[in-house]
Amino acid sequence: MERTVKLAWAAFFLALTTAGCGTQAAPAAGDAPAFDEDGRLRFPADYREWVYVSSGLDMTYEGEEGGANQDRPPMFTNVFVNPAGYRAFMETGAWPNGTTFVLEVRESASEGSINKDGRFQTGLAAIEAEVKDQARFPKGWGFFAFGRDTEPAEAIATTQDCYSCHSEHAALDHTFIQFYPTLLDAARKKGVLADAP
Ligand code: HEC
C-alpha cells in the first residue's frame, strides 16, 4: 500500500516537472503586440531580439522644414520588425495583423577609441513604434512614441503627420521598405510593389 502511494506521488511530481519543461521549451508566443486595459501599447522590451531591417543616417524628408540637421551630431534610426511579421512577409509579401515595427533613434559620435573618420552609434534618443491591426486602428496601423520611456504609450491621433507621411510616401502598406534593402528585394521577388521607387 505504502509503495503504491509513493509511486503515485512520484508519478505526480514527474508530471509536474514534465509540464514545467514543456512550458519552457515551447516557442515564445511573445512577439505579438500587447495592450493594457486602456488600449495603450506596452513597450516591446525584447525588440532588440527581433529582426533588424536597416538603419537610416540623419534622414530628412521632402516637405519638412529646416533641411539638414546642422545643430547636433547626426542620428541613426535602427529599424526592427517582430519575427512573426517578418516571416509572414517573406512568405506572402504582405504584413499580417500583429506586425510591429520599432524605430530606435540613436545619437552618434566620432573619434572615440580607435575610430578616426565615420561615425558610431551612442545613446538612445527615442523609440517609436507602429502596429498593424485592422480591427483596432481606423487606419489599419497605429503609431506610438515611447520617447526614452518604457511606460505604455497611447496611439498617436490619426490627424498627426505620422499617418499621412507613412500612407502617402511609404512603398508598401505604410512601411518604408524602399529604404530596407532586403525587404525591398523580397517584395520585388513577390511582385507586390505596384510602383517601385
Ligand atoms: C515626413 C515623413 C514621416 C513622418 C511625418 C513620420 N515618419 Fe516614420 N518614417 C519615415 C521614413 C522615411 C522612415 C524610414 C526610416 C529609415 O529608413 O530609417 C520611417 C520609419 C518609421 C518606422 C519604421 C517602420 C516603417 O514604417 O518603415 C516607424 C515605426 C516610424 N517611422 C514611426 C513614426 C511615428 C510614430 C511618426 C509620428 C510621430 C512618424 N514615423 C512620422 C517617414 C516619416
Boltz pocket constraint, residues with backbone or C-beta under 6 A from the ligand:
constraints:
  - pocket:
      binder: B
      contacts: [[A, 54], [A, 55], [A, 56], [A, 57], [A, 59], [A, 61], [A, 62], [A, 64], [A, 77], [A, 78], [A, 79], [A, 101], [A, 102], [A, 103], [A, 128], [A, 129], [A, 130], [A, 143], [A, 144], [A, 145], [A, 156], [A, 160], [A, 161], [A, 162], [A, 163], [A, 165], [A, 166], [A, 170], [A, 174], [A, 175], [A, 176], [A, 177], [A, 179], [A, 180]]
      max_distance: 6.0
